[in-house]
Structure formats: structure tokens, C-alpha cells
Amino acid sequence: MNSFQKKGTSFSVLEKELKSVMERDRIWENGKTFGFVYHPGNEIAQITSMYYNAYMYNSNLNPFISPSLRKYEKEIIGMTAAMVHGNSKVTGTVTTGGTESIFSALKVARDYSREVKKASAPFEVILPDTVHPAFLKACHILCLNPVTVPVRKDKRADPEAMEKAITANTILLTCSAPCFPYGVVDPVQDISEIARNKGLLCHVDACMGGYMLPFLEDLGFKIPIFDFRIPGVTSISMDAHKYGYAPKGVSVILYRDHELRMKQFFIYTDWCGGIYGSTTFQGTREGGPMAACRAIMCHLGREGYRKLAKEVMETTLKIKAGITRTGVLNIISDPEMSVLAFTSDTINIYALGDALKVRGWNLDRLQFPKALHMTVNRLNVGKEDAFIKDITELASSEKLSIKHPVQSELTSKLADKLTNLIPEGVIKNTARLTGSILSDNKLENGGMASLYNLSASIKNRKSLKKMVLNMIDGMY
Ligand SMILES: *Cc1c(COP(=O)(O)O)cnc(C)c1O
């Protein structure tokens, strides 16, 4: 029911409410969540809060209104380009997140191909099937045809298969450093070389690795080159709000030169409201996240990022060793940094995820194959021993063996059959109800296994899509 109160709520009531809701929402502070939140630690976070608050009401749309924000943006781009060995021609913009950075790179590829290379629609973008869904979302919005190509056995993009997928309509090859699901870095060198030989653009999605891999390389870890040192790489996306430890709402999209970047801008000169120019997808742009991002990048410097990367990587290596030591869990491929996934032939992996959740640990779920996923970050440092102890105990538990199919697996097998039998309206309403139950957090223990088993085993992907659509609508 929609309603809006007549009298306002007092400062003190809202202050109290904030304290109580945050207790639950800041559960990640205990360091038992792997992913989503990238926090540099309370001491360092003071610098982000100070700048964030100072610029909360500023707008970065008109460059003449808040000149310091324009300066900060240039500094963020300069520092970020330096991390990935961009020469003085490399430039970019600050965006709101990885999704917008990827959207921008695809828009630039489309407009550059159309205007400079005189290519015509339908435009095709070649994507390894491990790329982030943001690429598919951008293709959808920009009316581009996504051409997904299966990755190799080691879960890295397959340059040969990508080359074979090139047609006269191809405008862009893409790859990840690393991909989100398995944390492995694609063979950027080979893929970008193919693009260069064919006169195509090549985008590297370093949303996850951009603020981590350069420092791991400094520390002596074996990291394949993925950046502007490779001549065929024409754009790179990097999320400052992940391992850059900026607050949420900051990513950077870098281009090899200004000619490419200008294809991102939008100018309208005929409006009665004045000449309108905008550099990103947004109109009014927030000042807080950008100011805070620039502050933390200056505050940490190369040494600060290196120190954080070292701590995170040491924790990751311990966790990887602990997982392997269980003897029943297998890490997928050989991830280069702090993102990894693991499966099992003998234990019920989603049930393990739920059992870990009961002990307070939050891991992501993957499908095809069913796996658990971890993004290790600064908050997890120091929690590795407790995590390894718990996962070792659970991995040897007879209850989680695949010999005993869990209730949720049976339910999902049944559900798959039912989706073909039950009238659509019933499925729709059930999905909406599930969504609203989920949003009340009533399905916490044991719930995710049911949901993910359901998703991974339903063969009718179209009806699953509809169910998820209704579920989300129910949640909101
Ligand atoms: C997080 C991520 C994205 C999307 O970024 P958002 O900030 O969530 O929009 C894209 N690619 C990769 C590899 C990511 O890890």
C-alpha cells in the first residue's frame, strides 16, 4: 500500500532507527562475507567519510559549478591510467560503476565503428561466456548483438574460437582480467592481437582486477600482462569501488586516446535551456563518491595499495590451501588473484554453502557447474583460520555427502517437472510470494540451496527467467 506520512519524523527517532537497522546491514563488518563490500578498515575509511560528506550535495554535471570535482576526476583518471601503464594519450572518465564503464566502452565501440569506420548495423560484440552480465545488459540497451563464445577448459577465453566468430559486422572483442566467476585472467595479449590485425577494438574488463593485479605484479606474483602495455588494448574498465577501496559508485573507463573518449560524450546545442554537454551516461553527477575516491587514492598511494594487496593475497593463499587440504573440494582452474570458486564431486556444494551460512560465512553460488565463490578482501584478513576450521569440519560431514540428496534437490527436480504442468499464473504468483518472503529474510538458513538447486536444474530457462522476473518484482 502506498502512503506518505503527514508529519515528519524527528531527528532523534531517525537517528535511533539508523543505529538499529545498521546493526543488521553492517553484518559484513565481522569479516565473514566474501565479496560485495570492499572496506579498507575503519582508520583508512575516515578519509573517505570526510570527503564523501563534504561533497554530498555537490554536482559534477556543469564543470564550472564545482571546479574541484573536475580536478579530482582528472586526477583519478591520471592515477588509474598510471597503474595500467597508460601513456600520456590514455584518458577516460569516472563512472558510477562497472556496469556504466562497460556500457560506455560498448557505446564508444558502436559509435566509433559507425562514424569512423563507416560500419553499419547489426553490430556484433564477441564475448567469452564468462564475461559479466553487464556486457549483455549493455548490448541489450545499445541494440548490439552479443556473440558469446565458450571459454577453454581452464576457464580462460579461447582466442581461436573468438577469431572464428568474427564476421563483417564485428566491432569489438572483449575479455576479462580476471573474470568474475573463476577469477582467471583471459589471454589478453592473444585476443587483442587478433583484434588489432582485423582493425577491431578490444576492451579489457578489469573491473575486478584493475586495482589489484598491478600491485600483485609489483609484489612479484606471476600476473599475465593485461593492460595498455599491449598495443591492441583500446579500453579498460576498472572498479574503484572494489579493490580501489573507494565508496560505492566509482569506476573508471580508460581509452587509448581522446578520439575514442569523445565518442562517449553527448552534446545537444539546440535546446532552449542552453547548450547541453555531458560526458557520461548520467546527467547530474554525484560529487561525494568521486571526492572520496580521489582522497583514498592519494592517501594510500602505490605503497598503500601494495600493502593491502599483499595482506589480501596472503589470506587468499591460506584459504586456497585450506580448501584443497579438505581433499573433497576442488578449486576451479588456477586463479591469479583473490577471486576463486570451488566445486566437489562428493559433497553437496550448495548445502555446504548453507551450512557455512549457519556459521555466519557468506559465499556466492555459481551454476554450470554448481560451485561456491569467494572474493577475498581486506575485511577477511585475519579470519582465514576460523574459516578453514569451519569448512574443514563441514566438508567431512556425512550429512553433506551427495549420497544423501538434500530436500532442496528433490524439490527442484519436482519443480522442473511442475513448471511444465502448472498454469503460468500460479508459477507467477508463487514466484512473487517467494520474492517477498526472501526480502523479509525469512529464508536464510537452508533457503539458498533450494533456490540455486532450483535454478541450476530447471531445464526450461525461459520459464525460469519469468519466475526470477516475478520474484524480483515481488521483492520490491
Ligand atoms: C563487478 C564487476 C562488474 C560490474 O560492476 P558493477 O560495479 O557491479 O556495475 C563487471 N565486471 C566484473 C569482472 C566485475 O567484477
The ligand as an SDF file (V2000), in Angstrom:
LIG
                    3D

 15 15  0  0  0  0  0  0  0  0999 V2000
   31.6800   -6.1340  -10.5060 C   0  0  0  0  0  0  0  0  0  0  0  0
   32.0170   -6.4370  -11.9010 C   0  0  0  0  0  0  0  0  0  0  0  0
   31.3520   -5.8090  -12.9590 C   0  0  0  0  0  0  0  0  0  0  0  0
   30.1390   -4.9190  -12.7690 C   0  0  0  0  0  0  0  0  0  0  0  0
   30.3810   -3.8620  -11.9580 O   0  0  0  0  0  0  0  0  0  0  0  0
   29.2380   -3.1170  -11.1040 P   0  0  0  0  0  0  0  0  0  0  0  0
   30.0610   -2.1400  -10.3490 O   0  0  0  0  0  0  0  0  0  0  0  0
   28.5520   -4.1310  -10.2750 O   0  0  0  0  0  0  0  0  0  0  0  0
   28.3190   -2.4520  -12.0560 O   0  0  0  0  0  0  0  0  0  0  0  0
   31.7880   -6.0890  -14.2290 C   0  0  0  0  0  0  0  0  0  0  0  0
   32.7940   -6.9470  -14.4600 N   0  0  0  0  0  0  0  0  0  0  0  0
   33.4350   -7.5820  -13.4670 C   0  0  0  0  0  0  0  0  0  0  0  0
   34.5410   -8.5330  -13.7780 C   0  0  0  0  0  0  0  0  0  0  0  0
   33.0710   -7.3520  -12.1470 C   0  0  0  0  0  0  0  0  0  0  0  0
   33.7010   -7.9960  -11.1610 O   0  0  0  0  0  0  0  0  0  0  0  0
  1  2  1  0
  2  3  1  0
  2 14  2  0
  3  4  1  0
  3 10  2  0
  4  5  1  0
  5  6  1  0
  6  7  2  0
  6  8  1  0
  6  9  1  0
 10 11  1  0
 11 12  2  0
 12 13  1  0
 12 14  1  0
 14 15  1  0
M  END
$$$$
